[in-house]
Amino acid sequence: MLTYEPPENVYGILAAPPCTDFSGSGARWWAGKDIDGSTIKSMGVVIRCLTIIAASNSVFWAFENPVGRLRRWMGNPALIFNPCDYGDTYTKKTLLWGNFNMPKKNPVEPTEGSKLWRCYGGKSEHTKMMRSITPPGFAQAFFKANQ
């Protein structure tokens, strides 16, 4: 059994488990991931994150992942957003579950569209990292709402 002793006075928790086995963009590989054990392994990370969240008694918490099948197990998210909702000029629909104050929107036109696939397509570790960066406008708005 997994036990966890959280540190005292945790103010907030931001969890973003790897989306590799959950993202809708990889739906064509889901069946294979279910068979080879990848899905179960990634669900273990999700469960450990939720265990830490539950044990920590933090003021706020947020759990991030892109649109995909994680919604099956986590239920409806508290927030669905695109970076352009918070001042960044591209789209990347993202889901947040949790207990947090809603960030104030600053919508702009998504003039770059979905630059993540146009600019950061591929399988290299660098492109995976670039796709996973939190949009700066959203990060600032979330910080202001939950400080």
C-alpha contacts under 8 A as a table, 3 or more apart, distances in Angstrom:
res1	aa1	res2	aa2	distance
4	Y	51	T	7.67
4	Y	52	I	6.77
4	Y	55	A	7.22
5	E	55	A	7.33
6	P	52	I	6.97
6	P	55	A	6.30
6	P	56	S	5.32
7	P	10	V	6.60
7	P	56	S	7.23
8	E	56	S	7.67
9	N	58	S	7.37
10	V	13	I	7.63
10	V	56	S	6.42
10	V	57	N	7.16
10	V	58	S	5.09
10	V	59	V	7.36
11	Y	58	S	5.01
11	Y	59	V	5.11
11	Y	60	F	6.75
12	G	58	S	5.29
12	G	59	V	5.67
12	G	60	F	4.81
12	G	61	W	5.45
13	I	53	I	6.91
13	I	58	S	6.96
13	I	60	F	6.55
13	I	61	W	4.60
13	I	62	A	6.37
14	L	61	W	5.85
14	L	62	A	5.03
14	L	63	F	6.10
14	L	64	E	7.77
15	A	49	C	6.65
15	A	61	W	7.86
15	A	62	A	6.19
15	A	63	F	4.72
15	A	64	E	6.23
16	A	63	F	5.84
16	A	64	E	4.86
16	A	65	N	6.27
17	P	42	S	7.92
17	P	45	V	6.64
17	P	46	V	6.42
17	P	49	C	7.88
17	P	64	E	7.41
17	P	65	N	7.18
18	P	21	D	7.62
18	P	42	S	7.51
18	P	65	N	7.89
19	C	22	F	5.12
19	C	23	S	5.43
19	C	65	N	6.19
19	C	66	P	6.98
20	T	23	S	6.12
20	T	26	G	7.40
21	D	26	G	7.34
21	D	30	W	6.87
21	D	33	K	6.92
21	D	38	S	6.86
21	D	39	T	5.78
21	D	42	S	6.79
22	F	26	G	7.45
22	F	27	A	7.87
22	F	30	W	7.89
22	F	39	T	7.85
22	F	66	P	7.91
22	F	68	G	5.46
22	F	69	R	5.26
22	F	70	L	5.60
23	S	26	G	5.66
23	S	27	A	6.97
23	S	65	N	7.62
23	S	66	P	5.78
23	S	67	V	5.94
23	S	68	G	4.41
23	S	69	R	6.65
23	S	70	L	7.78
24	G	27	A	5.03
24	G	66	P	7.60
24	G	67	V	5.81
24	G	68	G	3.98
24	G	69	R	6.67
25	S	28	R	7.96
25	S	68	G	7.57
26	G	29	W	5.66
26	G	30	W	6.84
27	A	30	W	5.18
27	A	68	G	7.83
28	R	31	A	7.38
29	W	32	G	5.50
29	W	33	K	6.29
30	W	33	K	5.02
30	W	34	D	6.12
30	W	39	T	7.94
31	A	34	D	5.11
31	A	35	I	6.36
32	G	35	I	5.07
32	G	36	D	6.11
33	K	36	D	5.21
33	K	37	G	6.03
33	K	38	S	4.92
33	K	39	T	5.57
34	D	37	G	5.54
34	D	38	S	6.27
34	D	39	T	5.26
34	D	40	I	7.21
35	I	38	S	7.76
36	D	39	T	7.98
37	G	40	I	5.38
37	G	41	K	6.25
38	S	41	K	5.12
38	S	42	S	6.19
39	T	42	S	5.17
39	T	43	M	6.06
40	I	43	M	4.97
40	I	44	G	6.25
41	K	44	G	5.12
41	K	45	V	6.89
42	S	45	V	5.14
42	S	46	V	6.54
43	M	46	V	4.87
43	M	47	I	6.10
44	G	47	I	5.07
44	G	48	R	6.12
45	V	48	R	5.09
45	V	49	C	6.17
46	V	49	C	5.14
46	V	50	L	6.24
47	I	50	L	5.08
47	I	51	T	6.05
48	R	51	T	4.95
48	R	52	I	6.26
49	C	52	I	5.23
49	C	53	I	6.23
50	L	53	I	4.92
50	L	54	A	6.05
51	T	54	A	5.14
51	T	55	A	6.11
52	I	55	A	5.17
52	I	56	S	5.96
53	I	56	S	5.36
53	I	57	N	6.97
53	I	58	S	7.32
53	I	61	W	7.02
54	A	57	N	6.31
58	S	61	W	6.80
60	F	98	G	7.57
60	F	99	N	5.38
60	F	100	F	4.98
60	F	101	N	7.92
60	F	146	N	7.45
61	W	98	G	5.39
61	W	99	N	5.36
61	W	100	F	6.02
62	A	96	L	6.17
62	A	97	W	5.66
62	A	98	G	4.47
62	A	99	N	6.45
62	A	100	F	6.72
63	F	96	L	5.43
63	F	97	W	5.06
63	F	98	G	6.01
64	E	94	T	7.17
64	E	95	L	5.77
64	E	96	L	4.65
64	E	97	W	6.63
65	N	70	L	7.67
65	N	94	T	6.08
65	N	95	L	5.50
65	N	96	L	6.74
66	P	92	K	7.83
66	P	93	K	6.34
66	P	94	T	4.43
66	P	95	L	5.60
67	V	70	L	7.81
67	V	71	R	7.70
67	V	93	K	6.47
67	V	94	T	5.98
67	V	95	L	6.29
68	G	71	R	6.57
69	R	72	R	5.52
69	R	73	W	7.72
70	L	73	W	5.59
70	L	74	M	6.12
71	R	74	M	4.95
71	R	75	G	5.08
71	R	76	N	6.32
71	R	77	P	7.42
72	R	75	G	5.84
74	M	77	P	7.56
74	M	97	W	7.71
76	N	97	W	7.56
77	P	80	I	6.79
77	P	95	L	5.97
77	P	96	L	5.44
77	P	97	W	4.50
77	P	98	G	7.59
78	A	95	L	7.73
78	A	96	L	5.85
78	A	97	W	4.96
78	A	98	G	6.35
78	A	99	N	7.89
79	L	95	L	5.91
79	L	96	L	5.11
79	L	97	W	6.72
79	L	102	M	7.93
80	I	93	K	6.84
80	I	94	T	5.69
80	I	95	L	4.64
80	I	96	L	6.37
81	F	85	D	6.51
81	F	92	K	7.92
81	F	93	K	5.60
81	F	94	T	5.43
81	F	95	L	6.67
82	N	85	D	5.47
82	N	86	Y	7.62
82	N	90	Y	7.59
82	N	91	T	5.16
82	N	92	K	5.23
82	N	93	K	4.69
82	N	94	T	6.24
83	P	86	Y	5.53
83	P	87	G	6.69
83	P	88	D	5.15
83	P	89	T	6.95
83	P	90	Y	6.02
83	P	91	T	5.62
83	P	92	K	6.39
83	P	93	K	7.66
83	P	135	P	5.91
83	P	137	G	7.07
83	P	138	F	6.40
84	C	87	G	5.20
84	C	88	D	4.65
84	C	89	T	5.07
84	C	90	Y	5.50
84	C	91	T	6.04
84	C	106	N	7.94
84	C	107	P	5.64
84	C	108	V	5.36
84	C	109	E	6.49
84	C	110	P	5.52
85	D	88	D	7.37
85	D	105	K	5.73
85	D	106	N	5.80
85	D	107	P	4.12
85	D	108	V	6.43
85	D	138	F	7.95
86	Y	104	K	7.79
86	Y	105	K	5.15
86	Y	106	N	4.52
86	Y	107	P	5.33
86	Y	108	V	7.30
86	Y	137	G	5.09
86	Y	138	F	5.18
86	Y	141	A	7.15
87	G	105	K	7.99
87	G	106	N	5.38
87	G	107	P	5.53
87	G	108	V	5.41
87	G	137	G	5.33
87	G	138	F	7.56
88	D	108	V	7.01
88	D	110	P	7.46
88	D	135	P	6.89
88	D	136	P	7.30
88	D	137	G	5.85
88	D	138	F	7.97
89	T	108	V	6.44
89	T	109	E	6.18
89	T	110	P	4.34
89	T	111	T	5.53
89	T	112	E	5.71
89	T	113	G	7.39
90	Y	110	P	4.57
90	Y	111	T	6.39
90	Y	112	E	4.90
90	Y	113	G	4.84
90	Y	114	S	5.63
90	Y	115	K	6.37
91	T	110	P	6.30
91	T	112	E	7.73
91	T	113	G	5.58
91	T	114	S	4.94
91	T	115	K	7.46
92	K	114	S	6.33
92	K	116	L	7.57
100	F	146	N	6.73
101	N	142	F	7.84
101	N	145	A	5.67
101	N	146	N	5.74
102	M	142	F	7.23
102	M	145	A	6.43
103	P	138	F	7.73
103	P	141	A	5.15
103	P	142	F	4.88
103	P	143	F	7.96
103	P	144	K	7.31
103	P	145	A	5.14
103	P	146	N	7.92
104	K	141	A	6.13
104	K	142	F	7.87
104	K	145	A	7.22
105	K	141	A	7.49
110	P	113	G	5.37
112	E	115	K	5.82
114	S	117	W	6.34
114	S	118	R	6.90
115	K	118	R	4.87
115	K	119	C	5.43
115	K	120	Y	7.31
116	L	119	C	5.42
116	L	120	Y	4.99
116	L	121	G	6.82
116	L	130	M	7.87
116	L	131	R	5.84
117	W	120	Y	5.08
117	W	121	G	4.52
118	R	121	G	6.09
120	Y	127	T	5.03
120	Y	128	K	7.55
120	Y	130	M	6.68
120	Y	131	R	6.49
121	G	127	T	6.51
122	G	127	T	6.35
122	G	128	K	7.75
123	K	127	T	6.56
123	K	128	K	6.57
124	S	127	T	5.39
124	S	128	K	6.31
125	E	128	K	5.08
125	E	129	M	6.09
126	H	129	M	5.13
126	H	130	M	6.20
127	T	130	M	4.98
127	T	131	R	6.18
128	K	131	R	5.23
128	K	132	S	6.37
129	M	132	S	5.16
129	M	133	I	6.53
130	M	133	I	5.57
134	T	138	F	7.34
134	T	139	A	6.47
135	P	138	F	5.46
135	P	139	A	6.17
136	P	139	A	5.01
136	P	140	Q	6.18
137	G	140	Q	5.32
137	G	141	A	6.23
138	F	141	A	5.08
138	F	142	F	5.94
139	A	142	F	5.19
139	A	143	F	6.08
140	Q	143	F	5.10
140	Q	144	K	6.21
141	A	144	K	5.19
141	A	145	A	6.21
142	F	145	A	5.16
142	F	146	N	6.15
143	F	146	N	5.29
143	F	147	Q	5.65
144	K	147	Q	5.61
